Amino acid sequence: MPELKLRLTAGDDAARVLINLIGSLEGIESVEEIADLMPHMDDPDSSSRGLPDDIGPGTHLIRIEASNDTVIRRVLDVAEASARDQGAVLEVVDSDER
């Protein structure tokens, strides 16, 4: 079963919109937000911690399983359009990345 992982840099509302949109597509077996294990350089001892430049939207790692590769390509098209419409940043995560 083909799988796609996307990292969305946006607020919680944008992530929910994207997850619901992808889940409504025909051929989707599952779509879920999973724990993002990527380090985000959140150093609690940093002298710049909490400055306005440090505060921004969160990141959301979303895993999608589909019935075939055609559906995965459609998911990517829909996800890119949704992210663009919401002013979010979308990244395709390599399946080997942990």
ABEGO torsion letter per residue (X at the ends): XBBBBBBBBBBAAAAAAAAAAAAABBGBABBBBBBBABBAGBBAABAABGBAAABBBBBBBBBBBBABAAAAAAAAAAAAAAAAAAGBBBBBBBAABX
